[in-house]
Structures are given as structure tokens and as C-alpha cells.
Amino acid sequence: MDDVNDKELVIFSIGNPGQMNRHSAGHLVLKELVDAFNGKQLIKASGKGKYYHTATDGIAFVKSNTYMNESGEALKQYLQNEKVRVGQITLIILYDEFDLPLYKVKLSPFKKNESHNGVKCVRNLLSQSYPTIAAFKLGVGIGPKPENASKDTMASWVLSNFKESEKHALLETSVPLVFRYIEAILQNNGVIKDCQRIANYVNMN
């Protein structure tokens, strides 16, 4: 991997408060990552905290405590409260991706027209207030989505609970994949230059 200056990783999961359904797959995976990297328990920010957080060497784990369409507010509060030096981090947004099947994860840069409300909210914050942050998204597959689904059908589906077999697949396949992505990024000193190169590295190991 490349020899570059170290950057701290900030893994920021978005979802809805409460029950860990499909739309909160990012939160579910973050919890497993904290355990895998021997992190301490997530602690709620003081006051009217919009996030939970903990850290290990080189990685900050942050869980939003807002609804999806307010994810940017949680991220903003975290960056301000913790006095994060934005030029020294790589930010990875961990979220549910309905266009990916279970067993799959995908690392990618942000797009101008994001369809996921939480990702869109985060992107708007970054583009307006923190354009210099090195930010990427790591989608955790929750598909396949229902065929010919209407807007209402999709809303109901993403808020539904995983079947036991689906949750098992997420824990046994998706979580280890995400772990390998994070390890690969750490081996590159926290810097992401080419998402596809990292994906190739992960899939070869």
C-alpha cells in the first residue's frame, strides 16, 4: 500500500434511533466493529448529544443519535464538540445500501445526487461547511429490495426488521468484510486514494 502521512479514521454510522432494523444496518455494523477493534463502550455526548462515540488507536467510532434526515446535524455536532482537526481525518460514513445485496459492501466517494436521505444530508453538510474533509461512504448491502416497489413500499421495507437468516448473514459475512476494508485503509495510514484498489486488495485477502 502507499506510503503517506497518517490520518485518523472516523467511522460514522447513520440510521434511526431505537430498533436495529434494515435502515439502521450501519449502526449494527458499527457496534460489531467497536468490539472487533477492542474499543470501549460507546458513550453519549454530553447535554443534548446527537451522537455516541468511542475510540481506539487511530480510529474514532461515532454513532448518530438522530433520524436519517438529520444525520448532518449529528456529524456537525461531533466535529465541533470534539474539536476535530478536519484536515487530519478520513471520514467514512457507514450506512445501509438497498441497491446492494446482503453479503456485499461497497466503498465509494460521494455523488452529487445521492438517493439515500442520510447520505444526502451528510453530503450537504460536507459540501457547504467542510469541503476539505476527505470523506467516503461505505454501504452495507441490505438487498435485494422488493420488485416494482413504490415509494411507500420501499419506506415500509427499509424500516422492517431483518429475518434471522438475514441478520446472521450480516454478522457473519458483511461485518468481516467491513472489518477488512478498515484494516486495509489503516495499512494505508488512513488515506484513501483509490476505492477500487482497496476493494481489490480486500477481495484478494
C-alpha positions as CSV (number, residue, x, y, z in Angstrom):
1,M,0.0,0.0,0.0
2,D,1.1,3.6,-0.4
3,D,3.5,5.4,2.0
4,V,1.6,8.5,3.0
5,N,1.0,10.7,6.0
6,D,-1.1,9.2,8.8
7,K,-4.7,10.2,9.1
8,E,-7.1,9.2,11.9
9,L,-10.2,7.3,10.7
10,V,-13.6,8.5,11.8
11,I,-16.2,5.8,11.2
12,F,-19.6,7.5,11.4
13,S,-22.7,5.3,11.3
14,I,-26.1,6.7,10.3
15,G,-29.5,5.2,10.9
16,N,-32.6,5.8,13.0
17,P,-32.7,5.8,16.8
18,G,-34.2,2.7,18.5
19,Q,-34.7,-0.7,16.9
20,M,-31.9,-2.1,14.7
21,N,-33.9,-2.6,11.5
22,R,-32.7,-2.6,7.9
23,H,-32.4,1.2,7.8
24,S,-30.0,1.0,10.8
25,A,-27.7,-1.6,9.4
26,G,-24.8,0.9,9.7
27,H,-25.4,1.1,13.5
28,L,-25.4,-2.6,13.8
29,V,-22.2,-3.0,11.9
30,L,-20.5,-0.2,13.9
31,K,-21.3,-1.9,17.2
32,E,-19.6,-5.1,15.9
33,L,-16.6,-3.0,14.7
34,V,-16.1,-1.4,18.1
35,D,-16.0,-4.9,19.6
36,A,-13.6,-6.2,16.9
37,F,-11.2,-3.4,17.4
38,N,-11.4,-3.8,21.2
39,G,-13.0,-0.3,21.7
40,K,-14.7,0.8,24.9
41,Q,-18.4,1.2,25.1
42,L,-20.0,4.0,23.0
43,I,-20.8,7.0,25.2
44,K,-23.4,9.6,24.5
45,A,-22.2,13.1,24.0
46,S,-23.0,15.4,26.9
47,G,-26.0,17.7,27.0
48,K,-28.4,17.2,24.1
49,G,-26.0,14.9,22.4
50,K,-26.8,13.9,18.9
51,Y,-24.1,11.2,18.8
52,Y,-22.4,8.4,20.7
53,H,-18.7,7.9,20.4
54,T,-15.6,6.0,21.5
55,A,-12.1,5.5,20.1
56,T,-9.2,3.1,19.8
57,D,-5.7,3.9,18.4
58,G,-6.2,5.6,15.1
59,I,-9.9,5.1,14.8
60,A,-12.9,7.1,16.2
61,F,-16.2,5.3,16.2
62,V,-19.2,7.6,16.1
63,K,-22.9,6.7,16.0
64,S,-25.5,9.3,15.1
65,N,-28.4,9.7,17.5
66,T,-30.8,11.4,15.1
67,Y,-33.1,10.3,12.4
68,M,-31.7,9.8,8.9
69,N,-32.6,13.2,7.5
70,E,-30.8,14.9,10.4
71,S,-27.6,12.9,10.1
72,G,-25.6,16.0,9.1
73,E,-26.6,17.7,12.4
74,A,-25.1,14.8,14.3
75,L,-21.9,14.9,12.3
76,K,-21.6,18.7,12.7
77,Q,-22.1,18.5,16.5
78,Y,-19.4,15.8,16.7
79,L,-16.9,17.7,14.7
80,Q,-17.4,20.9,16.7
81,N,-17.8,19.3,20.2
82,E,-14.7,17.1,19.9
83,K,-12.7,19.9,18.2
84,V,-11.8,17.5,15.3
85,R,-8.9,18.7,13.2
86,V,-10.7,18.1,9.9
87,G,-7.5,18.2,7.8
88,Q,-6.2,15.2,9.7
89,I,-9.0,12.7,9.4
90,T,-10.5,10.4,6.8
91,L,-14.3,10.3,7.3
92,I,-16.2,7.1,6.4
93,I,-20.0,7.1,6.5
94,L,-21.4,3.7,7.3
95,Y,-24.9,3.2,6.0
96,D,-27.5,0.8,4.6
97,E,-27.4,0.3,0.9
98,F,-30.6,-1.1,-0.6
99,D,-29.0,-1.3,-4.1
100,L,-26.5,-3.9,-2.8
101,P,-27.4,-7.4,-1.8
102,L,-26.7,-8.9,1.6
103,Y,-23.1,-10.2,1.8
104,K,-21.9,-7.2,-0.2
105,V,-20.3,-3.9,0.9
106,K,-19.0,-1.0,-1.2
107,L,-16.6,1.8,-0.6
108,S,-17.1,4.8,-2.8
109,P,-16.8,8.6,-3.0
110,F,-19.9,10.8,-2.6
111,K,-22.1,11.6,-5.6
112,K,-23.7,14.9,-6.4
113,N,-27.2,13.3,-6.5
114,E,-27.4,10.9,-3.6
115,S,-30.7,9.0,-3.3
116,H,-30.2,7.9,0.3
117,N,-31.6,10.6,2.6
118,G,-29.0,10.2,5.3
119,V,-26.1,10.2,2.9
120,K,-27.6,13.2,1.1
121,C,-27.9,15.1,4.4
122,V,-24.2,14.4,5.3
123,R,-23.1,15.3,1.8
124,N,-24.9,18.6,2.0
125,L,-23.2,19.5,5.3
126,L,-19.7,18.5,4.0
127,S,-20.1,20.4,0.7
128,Q,-21.3,23.6,2.5
129,S,-19.2,23.6,5.7
130,Y,-16.4,21.1,5.4
131,P,-15.4,20.8,1.8
132,T,-11.8,19.8,2.6
133,I,-12.6,16.7,4.6
134,A,-11.5,13.5,2.9
135,A,-14.9,11.8,3.1
136,F,-16.2,8.5,1.7
137,K,-19.2,6.2,2.1
138,L,-19.2,2.5,3.0
139,G,-22.5,1.0,2.0
140,V,-23.7,-2.2,3.7
141,G,-25.9,-4.2,1.5
142,I,-29.5,-4.9,2.7
143,G,-31.0,-6.0,-0.6
144,P,-32.4,-7.3,-2.7
145,K,-35.1,-4.6,-2.5
146,P,-38.7,-5.6,-3.3
147,E,-39.5,-5.8,-7.0
148,N,-41.5,-2.9,-8.5
149,A,-41.7,-1.3,-5.2
150,S,-43.5,2.0,-4.8
151,K,-42.1,4.8,-2.6
152,D,-44.4,3.7,0.3
153,T,-43.5,0.1,-0.1
154,M,-39.8,0.9,0.0
155,A,-40.2,3.1,3.1
156,S,-42.0,0.2,4.8
157,W,-39.4,-2.3,3.7
158,V,-36.3,-0.4,4.9
159,L,-37.9,0.1,8.3
160,S,-38.7,-3.6,8.6
161,N,-36.6,-5.9,10.8
162,F,-34.1,-8.4,9.3
163,K,-35.1,-12.0,9.2
164,E,-32.9,-14.1,11.5
165,S,-31.2,-15.6,8.4
166,E,-30.5,-12.1,7.0
167,K,-29.1,-10.9,10.3
168,H,-26.9,-13.9,10.5
169,A,-25.6,-13.2,7.0
170,L,-24.9,-9.6,8.0
171,L,-23.0,-10.6,11.1
172,E,-21.1,-13.5,9.5
173,T,-20.3,-12.0,6.1
174,S,-20.8,-8.3,5.9
175,V,-19.2,-7.4,9.2
176,P,-16.0,-9.3,8.5
177,L,-15.9,-7.6,5.0
178,V,-16.2,-4.1,6.6
179,F,-13.5,-5.1,9.1
180,R,-11.2,-6.0,6.2
181,Y,-11.9,-2.7,4.5
182,I,-11.0,-0.8,7.7
183,E,-7.8,-2.8,8.1
184,A,-6.8,-2.1,4.5
185,I,-7.3,1.6,5.0
186,L,-5.3,1.5,8.2
187,Q,-2.5,-0.2,6.4
188,N,-2.6,2.7,4.0
189,N,-2.1,5.0,7.0
190,G,-5.8,6.1,7.0
191,V,-5.6,7.5,3.5
192,I,-7.9,6.5,0.6
193,K,-6.6,7.3,-2.9
194,D,-8.5,4.7,-4.9
195,C,-11.6,3.0,-3.7
196,Q,-11.4,0.2,-6.3
197,R,-7.8,-0.5,-5.4
198,I,-8.8,-1.0,-1.8
199,A,-11.7,-3.2,-2.9
200,N,-9.3,-5.4,-5.0
201,Y,-7.0,-5.7,-2.0
202,V,-9.8,-6.7,0.3
203,N,-11.2,-9.3,-2.1
204,M,-7.7,-10.8,-2.6
205,N,-7.2,-11.4,1.1
